[in-house]
Amino acid sequence: MGPELAALPPDIARQSISDTQVILPFDAALAAIEHLTRSGRKLESWEGWVRLRDGNRAKSLSHGGSFALSRDPARAAETAKAGIRGAREHWLRNPEYPDADLYFGLTFGAA
């Protein structure tokens, strides 16, 4: 298990579709951002991932994620959460793949 996953509460970490990276569904991604930011980590980036019906996963072509987040951990978290909410709203209106789910890959660094 990667260090970022290990730093999450088990109920959040087990929702990741990767054993080494934080790649979570919407609600768990927002909870992970809150938890790790409070724990002194800064969100460096997020990106959309797609979990297909057969269980395979791929990076989303439509939801590339963040370009540059603030150096301030609180601002980085708020900006990312807004982007993630926007990506989810777009997905719900027009999913990239039918019968697939949108997940969010999160990369953290030290604050």
DOLUMLO-575323 format. One line per field, with one value per atom (N, C-alpha, C): residue in three letters; atom name; x, y, z. Coordinates in steps of 0.001 Angstrom, whole numbers. Example, Ala and Ser with C-alpha at 12.3 -4.5 7.8 and 13.67 -1.06 7.14 Angstrom:
# DOLUMLO-575323
rest c(ALA, ALA, ALA, SER, SER, SER)
atom c(N, CA, C, N, CA, C)
east c(13190, 12300, 13200, 12850, 13670, 12900)
north c(-5690, -4500, -3300, -2250, -1060, 30)
up c(7800, 7800, 7800, 7080, 7140, 7870)
//
This chain:
# DOLUMLO-575323
rest c(MET, MET, MET, GLY, GLY, GLY, PRO, PRO, PRO, GLU, GLU, GLU, LEU, LEU, LEU, ALA, ALA, ALA, ALA, ALA, ALA, LEU, LEU, LEU, PRO, PRO, PRO, PRO, PRO, PRO, ASP, ASP, ASP, ILE, ILE, ILE, ALA, ALA, ALA, ARG, ARG, ARG, GLN, GLN, GLN, SER, SER, SER, ILE, ILE, ILE, SER, SER, SER, ASP, ASP, ASP, THR, THR, THR, GLN, GLN, GLN, VAL, VAL, VAL, ILE, ILE, ILE, LEU, LEU, LEU, PRO, PRO, PRO, PHE, PHE, PHE, ASP, ASP, ASP, ALA, ALA, ALA, ALA, ALA, ALA, LEU, LEU, LEU, ALA, ALA, ALA, ALA, ALA, ALA, ILE, ILE, ILE, GLU, GLU, GLU, HIS, HIS, HIS, LEU, LEU, LEU, THR, THR, THR, ARG, ARG, ARG, SER, SER, SER, GLY, GLY, GLY, ARG, ARG, ARG, LYS, LYS, LYS, LEU, LEU, LEU, GLU, GLU, GLU, SER, SER, SER, TRP, TRP, TRP, GLU, GLU, GLU, GLY, GLY, GLY, TRP, TRP, TRP, VAL, VAL, VAL, ARG, ARG, ARG, LEU, LEU, LEU, ARG, ARG, ARG, ASP, ASP, ASP, GLY, GLY, GLY, ASN, ASN, ASN, ARG, ARG, ARG, ALA, ALA, ALA, LYS, LYS, LYS, SER, SER, SER, LEU, LEU, LEU, SER, SER, SER, HIS, HIS, HIS, GLY, GLY, GLY, GLY, GLY, GLY, SER, SER, SER, PHE, PHE, PHE, ALA, ALA, ALA, LEU, LEU, LEU, SER, SER, SER, ARG, ARG, ARG, ASP, ASP, ASP, PRO, PRO, PRO, ALA, ALA, ALA, ARG, ARG, ARG, ALA, ALA, ALA, ALA, ALA, ALA, GLU, GLU, GLU, THR, THR, THR, ALA, ALA, ALA, LYS, LYS, LYS, ALA, ALA, ALA, GLY, GLY, GLY, ILE, ILE, ILE, ARG, ARG, ARG, GLY, GLY, GLY, ALA, ALA, ALA, ARG, ARG, ARG, GLU, GLU, GLU, HIS, HIS, HIS, TRP, TRP, TRP, LEU, LEU, LEU, ARG, ARG, ARG, ASN, ASN, ASN, PRO, PRO, PRO, GLU, GLU, GLU, TYR, TYR, TYR, PRO, PRO, PRO, ASP, ASP, ASP, ALA, ALA, ALA, ASP, ASP, ASP, LEU, LEU, LEU, TYR, TYR, TYR, PHE, PHE, PHE, GLY, GLY, GLY, LEU, LEU, LEU, THR, THR, THR, PHE, PHE, PHE, GLY, GLY, GLY, ALA, ALA, ALA, ALA, ALA, ALA)
atom c(N, CA, C, N, CA, C, N, CA, C, N, CA, C, N, CA, C, N, CA, C, N, CA, C, N, CA, C, N, CA, C, N, CA, C, N, CA, C, N, CA, C, N, CA, C, N, CA, C, N, CA, C, N, CA, C, N, CA, C, N, CA, C, N, CA, C, N, CA, C, N, CA, C, N, CA, C, N, CA, C, N, CA, C, N, CA, C, N, CA, C, N, CA, C, N, CA, C, N, CA, C, N, CA, C, N, CA, C, N, CA, C, N, CA, C, N, CA, C, N, CA, C, N, CA, C, N, CA, C, N, CA, C, N, CA, C, N, CA, C, N, CA, C, N, CA, C, N, CA, C, N, CA, C, N, CA, C, N, CA, C, N, CA, C, N, CA, C, N, CA, C, N, CA, C, N, CA, C, N, CA, C, N, CA, C, N, CA, C, N, CA, C, N, CA, C, N, CA, C, N, CA, C, N, CA, C, N, CA, C, N, CA, C, N, CA, C, N, CA, C, N, CA, C, N, CA, C, N, CA, C, N, CA, C, N, CA, C, N, CA, C, N, CA, C, N, CA, C, N, CA, C, N, CA, C, N, CA, C, N, CA, C, N, CA, C, N, CA, C, N, CA, C, N, CA, C, N, CA, C, N, CA, C, N, CA, C, N, CA, C, N, CA, C, N, CA, C, N, CA, C, N, CA, C, N, CA, C, N, CA, C, N, CA, C, N, CA, C, N, CA, C, N, CA, C, N, CA, C, N, CA, C, N, CA, C, N, CA, C, N, CA, C, N, CA, C, N, CA, C, N, CA, C, N, CA, C, N, CA, C, N, CA, C, N, CA, C, N, CA, C, N, CA, C, N, CA, C, N, CA, C, N, CA, C, N, CA, C)
east c(856, 0, 898, 559, 1327, 1169, 2118, 2079, 846, 354, -839, -2067, -2174, -3292, -3216, -2008, -1830, -2188, -2096, -2397, -3898, -4685, -6132, -6827, -8000, -8794, -9095, -9120, -9312, -10574, -11676, -12913, -12782, -11908, -11655, -10632, -9539, -8457, -8939, -9827, -10260, -11138, -11580, -12371, -11503, -10191, -9287, -9258, -9239, -9161, -7705, -6783, -5362, -4828, -3880, -3243, -2108, -1649, -489, -796, -1860, -2222, -3589, -3831, -5147, -6002, -6917, -7849, -9217, -10024, -11248, -12487, -13655, -14910, -15126, -16076, -16309, -16308, -17229, -17342, -16068, -15488, -14258, -13090, -13051, -11990, -12075, -13282, -13433, -13041, -13420, -13063, -11547, -10904, -9449, -8731, -9221, -8611, -8714, -9890, -10082, -9139, -9116, -8321, -6826, -6301, -4861, -4429, -5292, -4961, -4886, -5843, -5806, -4582, -4092, -2928, -1609, -1675, -458, 94, -699, -249, -929, -218, -747, -1090, -2287, -2690, -1908, -1166, -373, -1123, -1953, -2717, -3840, -4794, -5835, -6064, -6558, -6888, -8044, -8821, -9944, -9493, -10132, -9931, -11289, -11324, -12565, -12428, -13424, -13499, -14589, -14175, -15097, -15882, -16963, -17852, -17120, -16116, -15385, -14313, -14209, -13245, -11942, -11702, -10491, -10594, -9466, -9445, -8524, -8805, -8001, -8103, -7092, -7181, -8276, -9010, -10068, -9460, -9975, -9535, -10264, -11468, -12282, -12027, -11524, -11347, -9897, -9058, -7616, -7177, -8002, -7671, -7034, -6234, -5654, -4451, -4230, -3040, -1998, -2377, -1471, -2320, -1984, -2702, -1854, -2515, -1850, -834, 174, 1133, 536, -531, -1226, -2111, -1896, -2649, -4168, -4667, -6120, -6684, -5998, -6464, -6366, -5291, -5141, -6296, -6637, -7729, -9054, -9343, -10621, -10712, -9632, -9619, -9837, -9160, -9305, -10716, -11269, -12624, -13626, -13450, -14341, -14195, -12972, -12746, -13319, -13176, -13705, -15230, -15830, -17300, -17756, -17045, -17393, -17257, -16194, -15997, -17119, -17495, -18577, -19898, -20208, -21453, -21468, -20345, -20250, -20443, -19809, -19915, -21367, -22063, -23456, -24349, -24049, -24812, -24412, -23109, -22592, -21390, -21633, -20517, -19620, -18354, -17352, -17547, -17897, -18161, -19469, -20371, -21600, -21274, -22038, -21898, -20528, -19848, -18557, -18711, -17733, -17757, -16537, -16724, -15633, -14999, -13699, -12896, -11903, -11253, -10335, -8999, -7942, -6589, -6068, -5532, -5028, -3558, -2763, -1348, -1063, -463, -165, 1345, 1740, 3122, 3096, 4249, 4327, 3929, 3222, 2782, 3938)
north c(-1178, 0, 1235, 2203, 3430, 4266, 5169, 5955, 6842, 7365, 8209, 7378, 6188, 5301, 4878, 4585, 4157, 5267, 6512, 7651, 7938, 7263, 7481, 6540, 6940, 5988, 4756, 3571, 2341, 2334, 2922, 2909, 3731, 4721, 5501, 4778, 4341, 3695, 2478, 1688, 459, 734, 1974, 2321, 2632, 2747, 3047, 1884, 2202, 1162, 823, 1343, 1026, 658, -254, -619, 326, 1119, 1982, 3470, 3835, 5238, 5504, 6773, 7193, 7494, 6579, 6754, 6356, 7366, 7175, 7697, 7156, 7733, 9108, 9827, 11228, 11508, 10919, 11231, 10886, 9754, 9348, 10267, 10744, 11669, 12964, 13507, 14730, 14490, 13348, 13021, 12855, 12252, 12072, 13416, 14320, 15654, 16331, 16278, 16876, 16246, 14924, 14211, 14499, 14345, 14511, 15974, 16913, 18330, 18647, 18151, 18354, 17694, 16632, 15906, 16540, 17690, 18404, 18114, 17506, 17253, 18232, 18545, 19470, 18695, 18927, 18302, 18948, 18143, 18659, 18589, 17558, 17438, 16421, 16513, 15501, 15243, 14058, 13723, 12742, 12806, 11894, 10527, 9499, 8114, 7507, 6531, 5851, 4386, 3912, 2483, 1906, 1013, 423, -714, -1077, -2119, -3432, -3757, -5020, -4934, -3775, -3598, -2952, -2872, -2199, -703, -49, 1394, 2068, 3342, 4137, 5594, 6374, 7808, 8386, 9326, 9987, 10952, 10925, 11875, 13205, 13177, 14386, 15145, 14459, 15082, 14938, 15775, 15703, 16152, 16933, 17339, 18702, 18864, 20166, 20451, 21728, 22162, 22641, 23600, 24119, 24515, 23970, 24297, 25236, 25989, 26928, 26217, 26948, 26406, 26367, 27131, 27134, 25890, 25000, 23736, 23916, 24874, 25067, 25524, 26457, 26932, 25844, 25059, 23948, 22960, 22653, 21710, 22253, 23512, 24099, 24164, 24549, 24616, 23230, 22233, 20872, 20344, 20580, 20090, 20727, 22000, 22656, 22026, 21747, 21105, 19700, 18966, 17606, 17632, 18571, 18698, 19012, 19920, 20264, 19077, 18301, 17118, 16112, 15924, 14974, 15441, 16733, 17263, 17055, 17317, 17108, 15627, 14754, 13305, 12852, 13354, 12934, 13367, 14494, 14963, 14236, 13942, 13391, 12488, 11226, 10348, 10048, 9961, 9671, 8272, 7315, 5936, 5496, 4883, 4363, 3261, 3195, 2149, 2132, 3271, 3381, 4378, 4398, 5310, 6215, 7456, 8418, 8348, 8224, 8218, 9372, 9654, 10785, 10351, 10520, 10237, 11475, 11293, 12393, 12180, 13240, 13187, 14252, 13821, 14725, 14826, 15952, 16146, 16733, 16945, 17567, 19035, 19526, 20945, 21868)
up c(0, 0, 0, -856, -925, 342, 600, 1839, 1963, 861, 932, 1274, 697, 1040, 2502, 2971, 4359, 5342, 4909, 5783, 5870, 5051, 5042, 6022, 6515, 7298, 6436, 7034, 6254, 5391, 5875, 5088, 3806, 3812, 2592, 1721, 2315, 1559, 783, 1355, 674, -552, -730, -1910, -3130, -2926, -4031, -5016, -6299, -7326, -7647, -6844, -6960, -5583, -5554, -4284, -3923, -4880, -4635, -4735, -5434, -5626, -5022, -4714, -4233, -5456, -5796, -6914, -6380, -6083, -5310, -6019, -5647, -6135, -5505, -6015, -5664, -4154, -3411, -1981, -1219, -1528, -849, -1215, -2461, -2868, -2067, -1910, -1127, 329, 876, 2261, 2404, 1420, 1457, 1420, 595, 536, 1901, 2492, 3820, 4837, 4883, 5881, 5727, 4521, 4330, 4454, 4071, 4252, 5740, 6522, 7981, 8604, 7966, 8477, 8061, 7391, 7031, 5654, 4805, 3430, 2488, 1403, 396, -864, -1361, -2616, -3749, -4476, -5591, -6910, -7072, -8316, -8156, -9078, -9195, -10672, -10977, -12360, -12366, -13433, -13573, -14051, -13500, -13906, -14181, -15049, -15397, -14993, -14269, -13955, -14840, -15728, -16682, -16034, -16669, -16145, -15867, -16687, -16504, -15414, -14757, -13681, -14108, -15400, -15875, -15601, -15599, -15370, -16372, -16603, -17522, -17120, -17468, -17224, -18106, -17555, -18308, -19317, -20517, -21539, -21400, -20848, -20709, -19418, -18403, -17089, -16654, -17266, -17030, -15659, -14981, -13620, -13529, -12486, -12172, -13059, -13277, -14004, -13008, -12192, -11160, -9964, -8809, -7591, -6738, -5903, -5009, -4125, -3699, -2733, -1332, -1126, 155, 220, 1204, 1252, 1278, 2036, 2121, 773, 127, -1193, -2237, -2196, -3142, -2971, -1716, -1451, -1962, -1691, -2132, -3653, -4301, -5766, -6369, -5812, -6319, -6097, -4918, -4648, -5605, -5911, -6874, -8259, -8668, -9961, -10018, -8933, -8860, -8912, -8200, -8260, -9681, -10346, -11724, -12659, -12492, -13335, -13111, -11859, -11556, -12164, -12024, -12599, -14111, -14752, -16198, -16536, -15761, -15979, -15860, -14847, -14635, -15797, -16424, -17585, -18862, -18979, -20229, -19936, -19517, -19167, -20365, -20089, -21114, -21695, -20845, -21248, -20606, -21370, -20769, -19759, -18710, -17692, -17017, -16988, -16301, -15157, -14268, -13136, -13166, -12773, -12698, -11317, -11297, -10067, -10147, -9031, -8979, -8369, -9140, -8656, -7949, -6759, -5946, -5630, -5803, -5475, -4430, -3321, -2209, -2001, -1409, -988, 414, 974, 2294, 2185, 3178, 3167, 3474)
//
